[in-house]
Amino acid sequence: MDLTKQPEKVNNPFELAEVLLLSDNLQVAAIFYKEALKRQDPNDITSAQDRAWLLFQTGNCLRNYDMVAAKDYYGKLITEYSDLPWADLAKIQTDLIDWYTQDNPQELIQEHKN
């Protein structure tokens, strides 16, 4: 069974996502962070720290291959949990994504090499 197609069948998607992140399987980790996030109640104040962490980690997993989606997760974190430390880091990541998409540093490096 391919659990990436049925992440709802995983008992603890958060733990699996953390292991996958540490194994550098970012695209797959993002699937399970998203599933863990679905299981969190955004209105539950007691889970604010956990939800903020899930938003941050999902953004981190997505930023190398889907910057738009990563920026969305960082934006949710900044909007919903601006008082938590992860929000400051999310702002930095958003600024980096903006810089990267505007200035395209890889192109600049290639031009410099030529």
Biopython code that builds the backbone (N, CA, C, O; Angstrom):
import numpy as np
from Bio.PDB.StructureBuilder import StructureBuilder

atoms = [
    (1, "MET", "N", (0.839, -1.173, 0.000)),
    (1, "MET", "CA", (0.000, 0.000, 0.000)),
    (1, "MET", "C", (0.893, 1.249, 0.000)),
    (1, "MET", "O", (1.828, 1.355, 0.794)),
    (2, "ASP", "N", (0.597, 2.168, -0.882)),
    (2, "ASP", "CA", (1.334, 3.420, -0.970)),
    (2, "ASP", "C", (0.662, 4.451, -0.058)),
    (2, "ASP", "O", (-0.371, 5.023, -0.406)),
    (3, "LEU", "N", (1.254, 4.673, 1.097)),
    (3, "LEU", "CA", (0.658, 5.572, 2.085)),
    (3, "LEU", "C", (0.664, 7.033, 1.649)),
    (3, "LEU", "O", (-0.067, 7.848, 2.213)),
    (4, "THR", "N", (1.469, 7.371, 0.664)),
    (4, "THR", "CA", (1.452, 8.757, 0.177)),
    (4, "THR", "C", (0.128, 9.070, -0.523)),
    (4, "THR", "O", (-0.273, 10.230, -0.616)),
    (5, "LYS", "N", (-0.545, 8.029, -1.014)),
    (5, "LYS", "CA", (-1.842, 8.222, -1.661)),
    (5, "LYS", "C", (-2.998, 8.139, -0.661)),
    (5, "LYS", "O", (-4.123, 8.543, -0.958)),
    (6, "GLN", "N", (-2.705, 7.613, 0.516)),
    (6, "GLN", "CA", (-3.711, 7.496, 1.574)),
    (6, "GLN", "C", (-3.108, 7.894, 2.922)),
    (6, "GLN", "O", (-3.063, 7.074, 3.839)),
    (7, "PRO", "N", (-2.649, 9.128, 3.055)),
    (7, "PRO", "CA", (-1.979, 9.530, 4.303)),
    (7, "PRO", "C", (-2.894, 9.475, 5.525)),
    (7, "PRO", "O", (-2.417, 9.425, 6.658)),
    (8, "GLU", "N", (-4.201, 9.483, 5.296)),
    (8, "GLU", "CA", (-5.150, 9.418, 6.411)),
    (8, "GLU", "C", (-5.090, 8.074, 7.142)),
    (8, "GLU", "O", (-5.599, 7.956, 8.256)),
    (9, "LYS", "N", (-4.472, 7.059, 6.523)),
    (9, "LYS", "CA", (-4.362, 5.732, 7.141)),
    (9, "LYS", "C", (-3.181, 5.626, 8.108)),
    (9, "LYS", "O", (-3.044, 4.627, 8.813)),
    (10, "VAL", "N", (-2.339, 6.644, 8.140)),
    (10, "VAL", "CA", (-1.174, 6.641, 9.031)),
    (10, "VAL", "C", (-1.622, 7.079, 10.418)),
    (10, "VAL", "O", (-2.301, 8.094, 10.572)),
    (11, "ASN", "N", (-1.233, 6.300, 11.427)),
    (11, "ASN", "CA", (-1.627, 6.625, 12.802)),
    (11, "ASN", "C", (-1.038, 7.935, 13.283)),
    (11, "ASN", "O", (-1.742, 8.747, 13.884)),
    (12, "ASN", "N", (0.231, 8.152, 13.029)),
    (12, "ASN", "CA", (0.877, 9.366, 13.505)),
    (12, "ASN", "C", (1.639, 10.029, 12.345)),
    (12, "ASN", "O", (2.848, 9.839, 12.213)),
    (13, "PRO", "N", (0.954, 10.788, 11.526)),
    (13, "PRO", "CA", (1.614, 11.397, 10.365)),
    (13, "PRO", "C", (2.706, 12.390, 10.751)),
    (13, "PRO", "O", (3.660, 12.585, 9.998)),
    (14, "PHE", "N", (2.575, 13.013, 11.912)),
    (14, "PHE", "CA", (3.601, 13.962, 12.353)),
    (14, "PHE", "C", (4.938, 13.264, 12.553)),
    (14, "PHE", "O", (5.963, 13.723, 12.048)),
    (15, "GLU", "N", (4.931, 12.145, 13.294)),
    (15, "GLU", "CA", (6.192, 11.427, 13.534)),
    (15, "GLU", "C", (6.809, 10.946, 12.227)),
    (15, "GLU", "O", (8.022, 11.035, 12.038)),
    (16, "LEU", "N", (5.974, 10.437, 11.328)),
    (16, "LEU", "CA", (6.481, 9.971, 10.043)),
    (16, "LEU", "C", (7.074, 11.135, 9.248)),
    (16, "LEU", "O", (8.133, 10.998, 8.635)),
    (17, "ALA", "N", (6.396, 12.267, 9.262)),
    (17, "ALA", "CA", (6.901, 13.445, 8.550)),
    (17, "ALA", "C", (8.252, 13.885, 9.095)),
    (17, "ALA", "O", (9.146, 14.240, 8.327)),
    (18, "GLU", "N", (8.407, 13.864, 10.410)),
    (18, "GLU", "CA", (9.675, 14.263, 11.022)),
    (18, "GLU", "C", (10.811, 13.335, 10.588)),
    (18, "GLU", "O", (11.910, 13.798, 10.280)),
    (19, "VAL", "N", (10.548, 12.037, 10.563)),
    (19, "VAL", "CA", (11.562, 11.064, 10.130)),
    (19, "VAL", "C", (11.909, 11.276, 8.659)),
    (19, "VAL", "O", (13.079, 11.252, 8.278)),
    (20, "LEU", "N", (10.889, 11.482, 7.848)),
    (20, "LEU", "CA", (11.123, 11.712, 6.421)),
    (20, "LEU", "C", (11.911, 12.994, 6.184)),
    (20, "LEU", "O", (12.771, 13.041, 5.304)),
    (21, "LEU", "N", (11.626, 14.021, 6.953)),
    (21, "LEU", "CA", (12.381, 15.276, 6.839)),
    (21, "LEU", "C", (13.851, 15.041, 7.164)),
    (21, "LEU", "O", (14.737, 15.492, 6.438)),
    (22, "LEU", "N", (14.100, 14.335, 8.254)),
    (22, "LEU", "CA", (15.480, 14.047, 8.648)),
    (22, "LEU", "C", (16.190, 13.156, 7.628)),
    (22, "LEU", "O", (17.416, 13.179, 7.523)),
    (23, "SER", "N", (15.416, 12.378, 6.883)),
    (23, "SER", "CA", (15.972, 11.514, 5.835)),
    (23, "SER", "C", (16.089, 12.241, 4.503)),
    (23, "SER", "O", (16.474, 11.649, 3.495)),
    (24, "ASP", "N", (15.755, 13.529, 4.506)),
    (24, "ASP", "CA", (15.819, 14.379, 3.319)),
    (24, "ASP", "C", (14.827, 13.962, 2.233)),
    (24, "ASP", "O", (15.075, 14.166, 1.045)),
    (25, "ASN", "N", (13.709, 13.380, 2.646)),
    (25, "ASN", "CA", (12.617, 13.040, 1.739)),
    (25, "ASN", "C", (11.548, 14.119, 1.871)),
    (25, "ASN", "O", (10.455, 13.867, 2.377)),
    (26, "LEU", "N", (11.875, 15.310, 1.414)),
    (26, "LEU", "CA", (11.046, 16.478, 1.684)),
    (26, "LEU", "C", (9.678, 16.431, 1.021)),
    (26, "LEU", "O", (8.684, 16.812, 1.640)),
    (27, "GLN", "N", (9.607, 15.980, -0.202)),
    (27, "GLN", "CA", (8.307, 15.945, -0.885)),
    (27, "GLN", "C", (7.336, 14.992, -0.184)),
    (27, "GLN", "O", (6.153, 15.299, -0.041)),
    (28, "VAL", "N", (7.832, 13.860, 0.241)),
    (28, "VAL", "CA", (6.983, 12.901, 0.940)),
    (28, "VAL", "C", (6.664, 13.412, 2.341)),
    (28, "VAL", "O", (5.537, 13.269, 2.814)),
    (29, "ALA", "N", (7.644, 14.003, 2.999)),
    (29, "ALA", "CA", (7.403, 14.564, 4.338)),
    (29, "ALA", "C", (6.291, 15.598, 4.290)),
    (29, "ALA", "O", (5.464, 15.655, 5.199)),
    (30, "ALA", "N", (6.257, 16.414, 3.248)),
    (30, "ALA", "CA", (5.219, 17.446, 3.119)),
    (30, "ALA", "C", (3.827, 16.833, 3.120)),
    (30, "ALA", "O", (2.899, 17.410, 3.687)),
    (31, "ILE", "N", (3.671, 15.683, 2.499)),
    (31, "ILE", "CA", (2.366, 15.012, 2.453)),
    (31, "ILE", "C", (1.888, 14.694, 3.870)),
    (31, "ILE", "O", (0.719, 14.890, 4.202)),
    (32, "PHE", "N", (2.805, 14.204, 4.694)),
    (32, "PHE", "CA", (2.406, 13.789, 6.036)),
    (32, "PHE", "C", (2.320, 14.965, 7.003)),
    (32, "PHE", "O", (1.549, 14.914, 7.961)),
    (33, "TYR", "N", (3.093, 16.019, 6.773)),
    (33, "TYR", "CA", (2.886, 17.243, 7.563)),
    (33, "TYR", "C", (1.502, 17.817, 7.268)),
    (33, "TYR", "O", (0.802, 18.262, 8.176)),
    (34, "LYS", "N", (1.117, 17.804, 6.004)),
    (34, "LYS", "CA", (-0.214, 18.299, 5.636)),
    (34, "LYS", "C", (-1.309, 17.468, 6.305)),
    (34, "LYS", "O", (-2.309, 18.011, 6.775)),
    (35, "GLU", "N", (-1.115, 16.158, 6.342)),
    (35, "GLU", "CA", (-2.093, 15.288, 6.991)),
    (35, "GLU", "C", (-2.157, 15.581, 8.493)),
    (35, "GLU", "O", (-3.243, 15.655, 9.067)),
    (36, "ALA", "N", (-1.023, 15.744, 9.110)),
    (36, "ALA", "CA", (-1.004, 16.077, 10.540)),
    (36, "ALA", "C", (-1.693, 17.418, 10.778)),
    (36, "ALA", "O", (-2.390, 17.595, 11.777)),
    (37, "LEU", "N", (-1.496, 18.348, 9.869)),
    (37, "LEU", "CA", (-2.117, 19.660, 9.979)),
    (37, "LEU", "C", (-3.640, 19.560, 9.872)),
    (37, "LEU", "O", (-4.361, 20.265, 10.578)),
    (38, "LYS", "N", (-4.124, 18.691, 8.995)),
    (38, "LYS", "CA", (-5.570, 18.485, 8.852)),
    (38, "LYS", "C", (-6.199, 18.007, 10.158)),
    (38, "LYS", "O", (-7.361, 18.293, 10.446)),
    (39, "ARG", "N", (-5.416, 17.282, 10.932)),
    (39, "ARG", "CA", (-5.940, 16.704, 12.174)),
    (39, "ARG", "C", (-5.904, 17.696, 13.344)),
    (39, "ARG", "O", (-6.392, 17.389, 14.432)),
    (40, "GLN", "N", (-5.341, 18.855, 13.126)),
    (40, "GLN", "CA", (-5.280, 19.884, 14.163)),
    (40, "GLN", "C", (-6.468, 20.826, 14.035)),
    (40, "GLN", "O", (-6.882, 21.170, 12.927)),
    (41, "ASP", "N", (-7.004, 21.233, 15.153)),
    (41, "ASP", "CA", (-8.091, 22.207, 15.159)),
    (41, "ASP", "C", (-7.472, 23.602, 15.252)),
    (41, "ASP", "O", (-6.845, 23.923, 16.262)),
    (42, "PRO", "N", (-7.633, 24.437, 14.223)),
    (42, "PRO", "CA", (-7.024, 25.769, 14.261)),
    (42, "PRO", "C", (-7.589, 26.662, 15.366)),
    (42, "PRO", "O", (-6.984, 27.679, 15.708)),
    (43, "ASN", "N", (-8.727, 26.295, 15.919)),
    (43, "ASN", "CA", (-9.343, 27.087, 16.983)),
    (43, "ASN", "C", (-8.934, 26.633, 18.380)),
    (43, "ASN", "O", (-9.286, 27.274, 19.370)),
    (44, "ASP", "N", (-8.197, 25.537, 18.462)),
    (44, "ASP", "CA", (-7.762, 25.006, 19.755)),
    (44, "ASP", "C", (-6.480, 25.711, 20.189)),
    (44, "ASP", "O", (-5.408, 25.477, 19.630)),
    (45, "ILE", "N", (-6.603, 26.563, 21.176)),
    (45, "ILE", "CA", (-5.458, 27.361, 21.645)),
    (45, "ILE", "C", (-4.347, 26.470, 22.191)),
    (45, "ILE", "O", (-3.170, 26.815, 22.078)),
    (46, "THR", "N", (-4.700, 25.338, 22.778)),
    (46, "THR", "CA", (-3.683, 24.466, 23.365)),
    (46, "THR", "C", (-2.785, 23.818, 22.316)),
    (46, "THR", "O", (-1.691, 23.355, 22.638)),
    (47, "SER", "N", (-3.241, 23.781, 21.062)),
    (47, "SER", "CA", (-2.415, 23.165, 20.019)),
    (47, "SER", "C", (-1.768, 24.207, 19.098)),
    (47, "SER", "O", (-1.264, 23.855, 18.031)),
    (48, "ALA", "N", (-1.778, 25.470, 19.493)),
    (48, "ALA", "CA", (-1.225, 26.538, 18.648)),
    (48, "ALA", "C", (0.245, 26.297, 18.311)),
    (48, "ALA", "O", (0.650, 26.452, 17.159)),
    (49, "GLN", "N", (1.045, 25.919, 19.309)),
    (49, "GLN", "CA", (2.467, 25.660, 19.063)),
    (49, "GLN", "C", (2.651, 24.534, 18.041)),
    (49, "GLN", "O", (3.467, 24.638, 17.124)),
    (50, "ASP", "N", (1.882, 23.463, 18.215)),
    (50, "ASP", "CA", (1.993, 22.320, 17.295)),
    (50, "ASP", "C", (1.574, 22.717, 15.882)),
    (50, "ASP", "O", (2.248, 22.384, 14.907)),
    (51, "ARG", "N", (0.472, 23.421, 15.784)),
    (51, "ARG", "CA", (-0.023, 23.847, 14.472)),
    (51, "ARG", "C", (0.965, 24.791, 13.795)),
    (51, "ARG", "O", (1.201, 24.684, 12.592)),
    (52, "ALA", "N", (1.534, 25.702, 14.550)),
    (52, "ALA", "CA", (2.532, 26.624, 13.999)),
    (52, "ALA", "C", (3.742, 25.845, 13.480)),
    (52, "ALA", "O", (4.255, 26.137, 12.400)),
    (53, "TRP", "N", (4.191, 24.864, 14.241)),
    (53, "TRP", "CA", (5.331, 24.044, 13.819)),
    (53, "TRP", "C", (4.996, 23.283, 12.529)),
    (53, "TRP", "O", (5.831, 23.195, 11.629)),
    (54, "LEU", "N", (3.789, 22.740, 12.439)),
    (54, "LEU", "CA", (3.381, 22.001, 11.241)),
    (54, "LEU", "C", (3.349, 22.918, 10.017)),
    (54, "LEU", "O", (3.788, 22.523, 8.937)),
    (55, "LEU", "N", (2.839, 24.120, 10.177)),
    (55, "LEU", "CA", (2.835, 25.078, 9.071)),
    (55, "LEU", "C", (4.260, 25.408, 8.639)),
    (55, "LEU", "O", (4.561, 25.462, 7.447)),
    (56, "PHE", "N", (5.127, 25.626, 9.617)),
    (56, "PHE", "CA", (6.519, 25.978, 9.324)),
    (56, "PHE", "C", (7.235, 24.842, 8.599)),
    (56, "PHE", "O", (7.899, 25.061, 7.587)),
    (57, "GLN", "N", (7.095, 23.640, 9.120)),
    (57, "GLN", "CA", (7.780, 22.501, 8.515)),
    (57, "GLN", "C", (7.232, 22.163, 7.137)),
    (57, "GLN", "O", (7.984, 21.752, 6.253)),
    (58, "THR", "N", (5.929, 22.334, 6.948)),
    (58, "THR", "CA", (5.367, 22.089, 5.616)),
    (58, "THR", "C", (5.966, 23.076, 4.626)),
    (58, "THR", "O", (6.359, 22.694, 3.523)),
    (59, "GLY", "N", (6.035, 24.338, 5.016)),
    (59, "GLY", "CA", (6.677, 25.339, 4.162)),
    (59, "GLY", "C", (8.120, 24.985, 3.864)),
    (59, "GLY", "O", (8.579, 25.122, 2.729)),
    (60, "ASN", "N", (8.840, 24.528, 4.884)),
    (60, "ASN", "CA", (10.245, 24.153, 4.696)),
    (60, "ASN", "C", (10.396, 23.005, 3.700)),
    (60, "ASN", "O", (11.324, 22.991, 2.892)),
    (61, "CYS", "N", (9.479, 22.049, 3.767)),
    (61, "CYS", "CA", (9.543, 20.916, 2.836)),
    (61, "CYS", "C", (9.232, 21.339, 1.409)),
    (61, "CYS", "O", (9.795, 20.794, 0.460)),
    (62, "LEU", "N", (8.349, 22.296, 1.257)),
    (62, "LEU", "CA", (7.893, 22.702, -0.078)),
    (62, "LEU", "C", (8.799, 23.734, -0.753)),
    (62, "LEU", "O", (8.789, 23.844, -1.979)),
    (63, "ARG", "N", (9.571, 24.479, 0.010)),
    (63, "ARG", "CA", (10.250, 25.663, -0.544)),
    (63, "ARG", "C", (11.233, 25.359, -1.672)),
    (63, "ARG", "O", (11.503, 26.237, -2.492)),
    (64, "ASN", "N", (11.771, 24.155, -1.739)),
    (64, "ASN", "CA", (12.741, 23.846, -2.791)),
    (64, "ASN", "C", (12.106, 23.402, -4.100)),
    (64, "ASN", "O", (12.761, 23.415, -5.142)),
    (65, "TYR", "N", (10.829, 23.008, -4.058)),
    (65, "TYR", "CA", (10.213, 22.543, -5.299)),
    (65, "TYR", "C", (8.853, 23.168, -5.595)),
    (65, "TYR", "O", (8.333, 23.011, -6.700)),
    (66, "ASP", "N", (8.270, 23.872, -4.626)),
    (66, "ASP", "CA", (7.009, 24.573, -4.875)),
    (66, "ASP", "C", (6.986, 25.825, -3.999)),
    (66, "ASP", "O", (6.356, 25.853, -2.942)),
    (67, "MET", "N", (7.679, 26.846, -4.461)),
    (67, "MET", "CA", (7.836, 28.065, -3.668)),
    (67, "MET", "C", (6.509, 28.764, -3.388)),
    (67, "MET", "O", (6.326, 29.350, -2.321)),
    (68, "VAL", "N", (5.596, 28.702, -4.334)),
    (68, "VAL", "CA", (4.293, 29.349, -4.144)),
    (68, "VAL", "C", (3.550, 28.696, -2.978)),
    (68, "VAL", "O", (3.022, 29.389, -2.109)),
    (69, "ALA", "N", (3.510, 27.370, -2.964)),
    (69, "ALA", "CA", (2.840, 26.659, -1.874)),
    (69, "ALA", "C", (3.558, 26.895, -0.548)),
    (69, "ALA", "O", (2.916, 27.082, 0.485)),
    (70, "ALA", "N", (4.885, 26.886, -0.580)),
    (70, "ALA", "CA", (5.652, 27.142, 0.645)),
    (70, "ALA", "C", (5.304, 28.509, 1.202)),
    (70, "ALA", "O", (5.098, 28.670, 2.405)),
    (71, "LYS", "N", (5.242, 29.477, 0.327)),
    (71, "LYS", "CA", (4.914, 30.840, 0.752)),
    (71, "LYS", "C", (3.507, 30.897, 1.361)),
    (71, "LYS", "O", (3.274, 31.645, 2.310)),
    (72, "ASP", "N", (2.585, 30.119, 0.825)),
    (72, "ASP", "CA", (1.230, 30.061, 1.387)),
    (72, "ASP", "C", (1.255, 29.529, 2.827)),
    (72, "ASP", "O", (0.595, 30.082, 3.708)),
    (73, "TYR", "N", (2.010, 28.468, 3.058)),
    (73, "TYR", "CA", (2.084, 27.910, 4.417)),
    (73, "TYR", "C", (2.777, 28.887, 5.369)),
    (73, "TYR", "O", (2.335, 29.075, 6.502)),
    (74, "TYR", "N", (3.853, 29.502, 4.908)),
    (74, "TYR", "CA", (4.507, 30.514, 5.745)),
    (74, "TYR", "C", (3.548, 31.672, 6.031)),
    (74, "TYR", "O", (3.516, 32.196, 7.145)),
    (75, "GLY", "N", (2.770, 32.067, 5.023)),
    (75, "GLY", "CA", (1.813, 33.160, 5.195)),
    (75, "GLY", "C", (0.742, 32.831, 6.232)),
    (75, "GLY", "O", (0.373, 33.683, 7.041)),
    (76, "LYS", "N", (0.248, 31.600, 6.207)),
    (76, "LYS", "CA", (-0.735, 31.175, 7.211)),
    (76, "LYS", "C", (-0.135, 31.248, 8.606)),
    (76, "LYS", "O", (-0.784, 31.699, 9.551)),
    (77, "LEU", "N", (1.101, 30.805, 8.725)),
    (77, "LEU", "CA", (1.786, 30.850, 10.010)),
    (77, "LEU", "C", (1.915, 32.288, 10.496)),
    (77, "LEU", "O", (1.625, 32.586, 11.655)),
    (78, "ILE", "N", (2.346, 33.169, 9.618)),
    (78, "ILE", "CA", (2.536, 34.583, 9.978)),
    (78, "ILE", "C", (1.206, 35.214, 10.379)),
    (78, "ILE", "O", (1.141, 35.972, 11.346)),
    (79, "THR", "N", (0.161, 34.903, 9.644)),
    (79, "THR", "CA", (-1.156, 35.484, 9.908)),
    (79, "THR", "C", (-1.787, 34.932, 11.189)),
    (79, "THR", "O", (-2.302, 35.686, 12.015)),
    (80, "GLU", "N", (-1.739, 33.620, 11.340)),
    (80, "GLU", "CA", (-2.442, 32.981, 12.453)),
    (80, "GLU", "C", (-1.662, 33.001, 13.767)),
    (80, "GLU", "O", (-2.263, 32.998, 14.841)),
    (81, "TYR", "N", (-0.340, 33.023, 13.693)),
    (81, "TYR", "CA", (0.472, 32.879, 14.909)),
    (81, "TYR", "C", (1.628, 33.872, 14.931)),
    (81, "TYR", "O", (2.775, 33.497, 15.174)),
    (82, "SER", "N", (1.321, 35.125, 14.678)),
    (82, "SER", "CA", (2.362, 36.150, 14.572)),
    (82, "SER", "C", (3.159, 36.327, 15.862)),
    (82, "SER", "O", (4.269, 36.858, 15.834)),
    (83, "ASP", "N", (2.609, 35.893, 16.980)),
    (83, "ASP", "CA", (3.292, 36.057, 18.260)),
    (83, "ASP", "C", (4.252, 34.909, 18.587)),
    (83, "ASP", "O", (4.980, 34.980, 19.578)),
    (84, "LEU", "N", (4.262, 33.867, 17.777)),
    (84, "LEU", "CA", (5.146, 32.729, 18.037)),
    (84, "LEU", "C", (6.460, 32.885, 17.268)),
    (84, "LEU", "O", (6.489, 33.494, 16.198)),
    (85, "PRO", "N", (7.546, 32.335, 17.816)),
    (85, "PRO", "CA", (8.869, 32.506, 17.175)),
    (85, "PRO", "C", (8.950, 31.985, 15.748)),
    (85, "PRO", "O", (9.721, 32.502, 14.940)),
    (86, "TRP", "N", (8.154, 30.960, 15.432)),
    (86, "TRP", "CA", (8.207, 30.399, 14.069)),
    (86, "TRP", "C", (7.754, 31.416, 13.037)),
    (86, "TRP", "O", (8.154, 31.344, 11.875)),
    (87, "ALA", "N", (6.916, 32.367, 13.453)),
    (87, "ALA", "CA", (6.416, 33.389, 12.522)),
    (87, "ALA", "C", (7.558, 34.273, 12.026)),
    (87, "ALA", "O", (7.586, 34.652, 10.855)),
    (88, "ASP", "N", (8.494, 34.601, 12.908)),
    (88, "ASP", "CA", (9.644, 35.416, 12.489)),
    (88, "ASP", "C", (10.488, 34.681, 11.455)),
    (88, "ASP", "O", (10.947, 35.270, 10.475)),
    (89, "LEU", "N", (10.684, 33.393, 11.687)),
    (89, "LEU", "CA", (11.449, 32.596, 10.717)),
    (89, "LEU", "C", (10.685, 32.453, 9.402)),
    (89, "LEU", "O", (11.286, 32.451, 8.328)),
    (90, "ALA", "N", (9.374, 32.335, 9.488)),
    (90, "ALA", "CA", (8.557, 32.245, 8.280)),
    (90, "ALA", "C", (8.651, 33.534, 7.470)),
    (90, "ALA", "O", (8.668, 33.488, 6.240)),
    (91, "LYS", "N", (8.712, 34.676, 8.139)),
    (91, "LYS", "CA", (8.871, 35.957, 7.437)),
    (91, "LYS", "C", (10.195, 35.993, 6.680)),
    (91, "LYS", "O", (10.258, 36.466, 5.546)),
    (92, "ILE", "N", (11.235, 35.497, 7.306)),
    (92, "ILE", "CA", (12.549, 35.454, 6.655)),
    (92, "ILE", "C", (12.503, 34.536, 5.432)),
    (92, "ILE", "O", (13.017, 34.883, 4.369)),
    (93, "GLN", "N", (11.884, 33.364, 5.590)),
    (93, "GLN", "CA", (11.782, 32.429, 4.466)),
    (93, "GLN", "C", (10.970, 33.042, 3.323)),
    (93, "GLN", "O", (11.307, 32.860, 2.153)),
    (94, "THR", "N", (9.906, 33.766, 3.660)),
    (94, "THR", "CA", (9.093, 34.430, 2.643)),
    (94, "THR", "C", (9.904, 35.480, 1.908)),
    (94, "THR", "O", (9.823, 35.591, 0.685)),
    (95, "ASP", "N", (10.684, 36.248, 2.650)),
    (95, "ASP", "CA", (11.555, 37.251, 2.020)),
    (95, "ASP", "C", (12.573, 36.594, 1.097)),
    (95, "ASP", "O", (12.856, 37.105, 0.014)),
    (96, "LEU", "N", (13.121, 35.463, 1.527)),
    (96, "LEU", "CA", (14.087, 34.741, 0.684)),
    (96, "LEU", "C", (13.432, 34.220, -0.591)),
    (96, "LEU", "O", (14.020, 34.285, -1.671)),
    (97, "ILE", "N", (12.220, 33.707, -0.461)),
    (97, "ILE", "CA", (11.493, 33.232, -1.649)),
    (97, "ILE", "C", (11.239, 34.397, -2.597)),
    (97, "ILE", "O", (11.432, 34.270, -3.806)),
    (98, "ASP", "N", (10.805, 35.531, -2.052)),
    (98, "ASP", "CA", (10.577, 36.720, -2.890)),
    (98, "ASP", "C", (11.852, 37.126, -3.604)),
    (98, "ASP", "O", (11.835, 37.390, -4.807)),
    (99, "TRP", "N", (12.953, 37.180, -2.876)),
    (99, "TRP", "CA", (14.231, 37.565, -3.471)),
    (99, "TRP", "C", (14.623, 36.566, -4.561)),
    (99, "TRP", "O", (15.038, 36.949, -5.656)),
    (100, "TYR", "N", (14.484, 35.294, -4.241)),
    (100, "TYR", "CA", (14.892, 34.266, -5.187)),
    (100, "TYR", "C", (14.071, 34.333, -6.470)),
    (100, "TYR", "O", (14.618, 34.201, -7.564)),
    (101, "THR", "N", (12.763, 34.538, -6.343)),
    (101, "THR", "CA", (11.922, 34.565, -7.536)),
    (101, "THR", "C", (12.088, 35.864, -8.327)),
    (101, "THR", "O", (11.898, 35.873, -9.543)),
    (102, "GLN", "N", (12.438, 36.951, -7.654)),
    (102, "GLN", "CA", (12.615, 38.221, -8.364)),
    (102, "GLN", "C", (13.977, 38.324, -9.025)),
    (102, "GLN", "O", (14.085, 38.738, -10.179)),
    (103, "ASP", "N", (15.009, 37.950, -8.296)),
    (103, "ASP", "CA", (16.371, 38.152, -8.797)),
    (103, "ASP", "C", (16.967, 36.920, -9.471)),
    (103, "ASP", "O", (17.984, 37.024, -10.157)),
    (104, "ASN", "N", (16.354, 35.772, -9.286)),
    (104, "ASN", "CA", (16.837, 34.523, -9.871)),
    (104, "ASN", "C", (18.358, 34.410, -9.761)),
    (104, "ASN", "O", (19.064, 34.549, -10.760)),
    (105, "PRO", "N", (18.860, 34.161, -8.560)),
    (105, "PRO", "CA", (20.304, 34.133, -8.342)),
    (105, "PRO", "C", (21.048, 33.100, -9.178)),
    (105, "PRO", "O", (22.214, 33.308, -9.511)),
    (106, "GLN", "N", (20.400, 31.996, -9.523)),
    (106, "GLN", "CA", (21.084, 30.993, -10.344)),
    (106, "GLN", "C", (21.429, 31.560, -11.716)),
    (106, "GLN", "O", (22.493, 31.276, -12.265)),
    (107, "GLU", "N", (20.530, 32.357, -12.258)),
    (107, "GLU", "CA", (20.788, 33.005, -13.539)),
    (107, "GLU", "C", (21.958, 33.984, -13.423)),
    (107, "GLU", "O", (22.833, 34.035, -14.287)),
    (108, "LEU", "N", (21.951, 34.758, -12.336)),
    (108, "LEU", "CA", (23.038, 35.724, -12.122)),
    (108, "LEU", "C", (24.392, 35.020, -11.997)),
    (108, "LEU", "O", (25.397, 35.498, -12.522)),
    (109, "ILE", "N", (24.409, 33.886, -11.302)),
    (109, "ILE", "CA", (25.653, 33.140, -11.151)),
    (109, "ILE", "C", (26.112, 32.617, -12.509)),
    (109, "ILE", "O", (27.295, 32.699, -12.841)),
    (110, "GLN", "N", (25.185, 32.086, -13.285)),
    (110, "GLN", "CA", (25.531, 31.576, -14.611)),
    (110, "GLN", "C", (26.069, 32.679, -15.508)),
    (110, "GLN", "O", (27.047, 32.474, -16.227)),
    (111, "GLU", "N", (25.440, 33.846, -15.472)),
    (111, "GLU", "CA", (25.915, 34.994, -16.268)),
    (111, "GLU", "C", (27.311, 35.394, -15.845)),
    (111, "GLU", "O", (28.151, 35.724, -16.682)),
    (112, "HIS", "N", (27.557, 35.365, -14.563)),
    (112, "HIS", "CA", (28.875, 35.745, -14.048)),
    (112, "HIS", "C", (29.950, 34.753, -14.500)),
    (112, "HIS", "O", (31.077, 35.146, -14.798)),
    (113, "LYS", "N", (29.592, 33.462, -14.549)),
    (113, "LYS", "CA", (30.534, 32.438, -14.975)),
    (113, "LYS", "C", (30.898, 32.612, -16.447)),
    (113, "LYS", "O", (32.034, 32.365, -16.851)),
    (114, "ASN", "N", (29.924, 33.037, -17.237)),
    (114, "ASN", "CA", (30.159, 33.195, -18.670)),
    (114, "ASN", "C", (30.944, 34.454, -18.907)),
    (114, "ASN", "O", (31.254, 34.782, -20.052)),
]
sb = StructureBuilder()
sb.init_structure("model")
sb.init_model(0)
sb.init_chain("A")
sb.init_seg("    ")
for serial, (resi, resn, name, xyz) in enumerate(atoms, 1):
    if name == "N":
        sb.init_residue(resn, " ", resi, " ")
    sb.init_atom(name, np.array(xyz, "f"), 0.0, 1.0, " ", f" {name:<3s}", serial, name[0])
structure = sb.get_structure()
